[in-house]
């Protein structure tokens, strides 16, 4: 991919994310409710999730009809171009439902690697009610509303502000609680904010020093992982990783310090 190609992909992602974010905010202002559940009663879908994903799918298909699409809510489609768009229409659906502004639209243009992982070429995470647009490409820096982001390289484990979350599968929450109990005395504090894409971007912009979570779907991190990486973070693992389903994002030195304290 040339620089022009990735910029074009980013422009498409940004435009789609902006319009999708506006729709999400409008629908919440008009009132929304749970439309259905997926894995269990905690894994909810609102009318806005499906409407926003439908809008994004149509916009991407109009801009690049030969590309594939992988979204959280709908069926995937294969393309012929080698590009697949990975989309979370509303990351932080529970926050969205409860009136918290901490939710985002996440859009990533990806290609498949030989090991089965997806490599993101361009990504945008847009939080409409926070007025925060995170962007990056593989050959351009990470930006927040146009400002370049760099991960703090001076944070030690004992001064680290770390974020995580709970899986929807209730039987797997004990692992998170046990890890938090072991790590808590060694760090500054924990945060659980409920929108993984914004947590990973938070590592990029310094609101957080590290983020970890098991079995995170690829649409939650495809765009954000590139943004954090381009800001200087190490992002490893994830549900599409052939090595570990534990995703960790932090400055490389801090990642090395945290890793021994995470239950694999």
Buried (B, 14 or more C-beta within 10 A) or exposed (E): BEEEBBBBBBBBBBBBBBBBBBBBBEBBEEEBEBBEEEEEEEBBBBBBBBBBBBBBBEBBBEBBEEBBBBBBBBEEBEBEEEBBBBBBBBBBBBBBBEEBBBBBBBBBBBBBEEEEBBEBBBBBBBBBBEEBBBBBBBBBBBBBEEEEBBBBEEBEBEEBBBBBBBBBEEEEEEBBEEBBEEBEEEBBEEBEBBBBBBBBBBBBBBBBBBBBBBEBBBBBBBBBBBBBBBBBBBBBBBBBBEEBBBBBBBBEBBBEBBBEBBEE
